[in-house]
């Protein structure tokens, strides 16, 4: 399944509205790992630490779960949600259902609620949490994307120009950090990663240390 396109949000999106005095704020963001999804959830939780509820949900592509150490993105999708204190299945599940209905992956959503003093009932909560995610997704926009993997590449200074030139010529996303050695954090489409690694090793006579970003 490597190389198969999938739908995700184009960037961060937000929504905000009130229902019978309760304020709902929806957030969505593209992510490429469970860790980055959890980091976003933590970020929103800290931003709204005084909120009554911060309800999270995500759908993130995982590996092939074969135990062989490979990371063939697109093997399966990890899903998770939480009601964060709201009645069971009134918040987290509706938020996750929107991600299903929109057929989007590698996406995280958080809906913040400030309680307004009036109970909405389970049906009212389902509608509000669903609406918050739908409108945040609409705000972000949906795009077609290819599975990517991240690589950490470490080289000595003598090879850094060669590696940087190859990365730039391939048009992949990367960040460089110059310390005692030079480190490149690379994001590359899965179907192109093996060829890129081969080219980098060949150009540096095997001196480039290339590892999956864990």
Buried (B, 14 or more C-beta within 10 A) or exposed (E): EBEEEBBBBEEEBBBBEEBEEBBBBBBBBBBBBBEBBBEBBEEBBEBBEEBBBBBBBBBBBBBBEEEEEEBBBBBBBBBBBBBBEBEEBBBBBBBBBBBEEBEBBBBBBBBBBBEBEEEBEBEBBBBBBBBBBBBBBBBBEBBEBBBBBBBBBBBEEEBBEBBBEBBEEBEBEBEBEEEEEBBBBBBBBBBBBEEBBEBBBEBBEEBBBBEEBE
